[in-house]
């Protein structure tokens, strides 16, 4: 508890200092993300999805979206979204805010290291979530899902919302630069018990990891990256 309080105080102090020194900061808005999800990933075919009316109304007008639903021949489904913040910072919401608003309960959370197809290792956060759904019989069943996400700055990747805030304040204060953060999320329902041959939690997690390993290099501007922030404040040179 003491360490958490100390971290909060440090974050608050850095943020306040950064706010007062903000007038001298370069406000360039270059991002580290490519706002185009591929049509094919492994054996999944993607289909474009437009942002909902609620998303467009709640988020700033300069927020950029890229959304796709991916399906394979086995009927497995993945949902992929990139949200790129504009001039305002409120485009990026913590999953603790948006998931419960959609009826999901977060059961547990873990950090997963993912080795990408280009050899880079990044950490992604995985929320194991659930919510009741009504099936064809009219009965209610508990649907599980895995929601993976990470944040991409101009030249930084982190799976931690707190780290993202700290890095934003630190780089504004020390390096006089802003990060135009992107929020990448990949999720999939656990279909065991909902369809014949549906994957269980472990199999769904592996499917997501394999998918992220292929899709992440296509949406990260690798030429921008001189460092990658990973869990435990480890920095990996590219």
C-alpha positions in Angstrom: 0.0 0.0 0.0 2.8 2.4 0.9 4.5 1.8 -2.5 1.2 2.5 -4.3 0.8 5.8 -2.5 4.4 6.8 -3.3 3.9 6.0 -7.0 0.7 8.0 -7.0 2.4 11.0 -5.4 5.3 10.8 -7.8 2.9 10.6 -10.8 1.0 13.6 -9.5 4.2 15.7 -8.9 5.5 14.9 -12.4 2.2 15.7 -14.0 1.9 19.0 -12.2 5.4 20.0 -13.2 4.8 19.0 -16.8 1.6 21.0 -16.9 3.3 24.2 -15.8 6.2 23.7 -18.2 3.8 22.7 -21.1 4.2 26.0 -23.0 7.8 25.1 -24.0 7.0 21.6 -25.2 7.0 20.6 -28.9 3.4 19.7 -29.6 4.2 17.6 -32.7 1.6 14.8 -33.0 3.5 12.1 -34.9 2.3 8.7 -33.8 4.0 5.3 -33.7 1.1 3.4 -35.1 -0.1 2.5 -38.6 -3.9 3.0 -38.7 -4.6 0.1 -41.0 -5.3 -3.5 -39.8 -4.5 -6.2 -42.4 -7.3 -8.0 -44.2 -5.7 -11.5 -43.6 -3.9 -12.6 -40.4 -3.0 -16.3 -40.3 -6.2 -18.1 -41.3 -8.5 -15.2 -40.3 -10.2 -12.9 -42.8 -11.0 -9.4 -41.6 -14.1 -7.3 -42.2 -14.2 -3.5 -41.5 -16.4 -2.3 -38.7 -17.4 1.3 -38.3 -17.2 3.0 -34.8 -20.5 3.0 -33.0 -22.5 6.2 -32.7 -21.8 6.2 -28.9 -18.0 6.1 -29.5 -18.2 9.0 -32.0 -20.3 11.0 -29.6 -18.2 10.4 -26.4 -14.8 10.7 -27.9 -13.2 13.9 -29.3 -13.8 14.5 -33.0 -10.1 14.2 -33.9 -10.0 10.6 -32.5 -9.1 8.1 -35.2 -10.5 4.6 -35.3 -9.6 1.3 -37.1 -11.8 -1.7 -36.4 -12.2 -5.1 -37.8 -13.9 -8.4 -37.0 -11.8 -11.5 -38.0 -13.4 -14.9 -38.7 -11.8 -18.2 -39.7 -13.2 -21.3 -41.3 -13.8 -22.9 -37.9 -16.1 -20.1 -36.8 -13.6 -18.6 -34.4 -13.9 -14.8 -34.0 -11.5 -12.1 -33.0 -12.1 -8.4 -32.6 -9.4 -5.9 -33.3 -9.5 -2.1 -32.6 -7.0 0.7 -32.8 -7.9 4.1 -31.2 -5.5 6.9 -31.9 -5.8 10.0 -29.7 -5.9 13.4 -31.3 -5.0 16.7 -29.6 -7.1 15.8 -26.5 -5.9 13.1 -24.2 -9.4 11.8 -23.3 -9.5 9.6 -26.4 -7.8 6.8 -24.4 -9.9 5.1 -21.7 -8.7 2.5 -19.3 -10.4 -0.9 -19.8 -11.6 -0.7 -16.2 -13.9 2.0 -17.5 -15.1 0.8 -20.9 -15.5 -3.0 -20.2 -17.9 -2.7 -17.2 -19.9 -0.2 -19.2 -20.4 -3.0 -21.8 -21.6 -5.4 -19.1 -18.3 -7.3 -18.6 -16.8 -8.2 -15.2 -13.0 -8.4 -15.1 -12.2 -11.6 -13.3 -8.4 -11.4 -13.4 -5.5 -9.7 -15.3 -2.1 -10.9 -16.3 0.8 -9.5 -18.4 1.8 -11.8 -21.3 5.1 -11.5 -23.2 4.5 -12.0 -26.9 7.3 -12.7 -29.4 6.3 -11.0 -32.7 6.9 -12.5 -36.1 9.8 -10.0 -36.6 11.6 -11.2 -33.4 10.6 -8.3 -31.2 9.1 -9.1 -27.8 6.4 -6.9 -26.4 4.2 -7.2 -23.3 0.4 -7.1 -23.7 -2.1 -6.9 -20.9 -4.8 -9.6 -20.8 -8.0 -9.2 -19.0 -10.1 -12.3 -18.4 -13.7 -11.2 -18.5 -17.2 -12.6 -18.3 -20.8 -11.6 -18.6 -24.2 -13.4 -18.8 -25.7 -13.9 -22.2 -29.0 -15.5 -23.3 -28.6 -18.5 -25.6 -31.1 -19.9 -28.1 -32.9 -22.0 -25.5 -33.7 -18.8 -23.6 -31.4 -19.8 -20.7 -28.6 -17.6 -19.4 -25.0 -18.7 -19.6 -21.8 -17.1 -18.5 -19.7 -16.1 -21.5 -16.0 -15.7 -21.0 -13.7 -13.7 -23.1 -10.0 -12.6 -23.2 -9.3 -8.9 -23.9 -5.7 -8.1 -24.7 -4.3 -4.6 -25.2 -1.3 -2.4 -25.3 -0.4 1.2 -25.9 1.9 2.6 -28.6 3.5 6.0 -28.3 5.8 7.7 -30.8 8.7 5.4 -30.0 7.5 3.5 -26.9 5.3 0.5 -26.3 3.8 -0.4 -22.9 1.0 -2.6 -21.6 0.5 -0.5 -18.5 -1.9 2.4 -18.3 0.0 3.8 -15.3 3.3 3.5 -17.1 1.8 5.3 -20.1 0.8 8.2 -17.9 4.2 8.3 -16.2 6.0 8.2 -19.6 3.8 11.0 -21.0 4.6 13.3 -18.0 8.3 12.3 -17.9 8.9 12.9 -21.7 7.0 16.2 -21.6 9.1 17.4 -18.7 12.6 16.0 -19.5 12.6 15.5 -23.3 10.0 18.2 -24.2 8.0 15.9 -26.5 4.5 14.5 -26.5 3.3 11.1 -27.4 0.2 10.7 -29.5 -0.8 7.5 -27.9 -2.7 4.7 -29.7 -4.6 2.0 -27.8 -4.6 -1.4 -29.5 -7.0 -4.1 -28.4 -7.5 -7.7 -29.6 -10.2 -9.8 -28.0 -11.9 -13.1 -28.5 -14.8 -15.0 -26.8 -14.2 -18.4 -25.2 -16.6 -20.6 -27.2 -16.3 -23.8 -25.3 -19.8 -24.9 -24.4 -21.3 -22.5 -27.0 -20.4 -24.3 -30.2 -19.1 -27.7 -31.1 -15.4 -27.8 -30.9 -15.2 -24.4 -29.3 -11.9 -23.5 -27.8 -11.4 -23.4 -24.0 -9.6 -20.6 -22.1 -6.1 -21.9 -22.7 -6.7 -22.5 -26.4 -8.3 -19.1 -26.8 -5.3 -17.4 -25.1 -2.9 -19.2 -27.5 -5.0 -18.2 -30.5 -4.8 -14.6 -29.4 -1.1 -14.7 -28.8 -0.5 -16.2 -32.3 -2.7 -13.5 -33.8 -1.0 -10.7 -32.0 2.4 -12.1 -33.0 1.4 -11.6 -36.7 -0.7 -8.4 -36.5 1.4 -6.3 -34.2 4.4 -5.8 -36.6 2.0 -4.5 -39.3 0.6 -1.7 -37.1 3.7 -0.5 -35.4 6.0 2.0 -37.1 9.2 0.1 -36.4 11.4 2.8 -37.9 10.2 5.2 -35.1 11.3 2.9 -32.3 14.6 3.4 -30.4 13.2 1.8 -27.3 10.4 -0.5 -26.2 9.1 -0.2 -22.6 8.2 -3.6 -21.1 6.9 -4.7 -17.8 9.3 -4.1 -14.9 10.7 -1.0 -16.7 12.9 -3.1 -18.9 13.9 -1.3 -22.1 14.8 -3.3 -25.2 16.7 -1.7 -28.1 15.5 -2.3 -31.6 
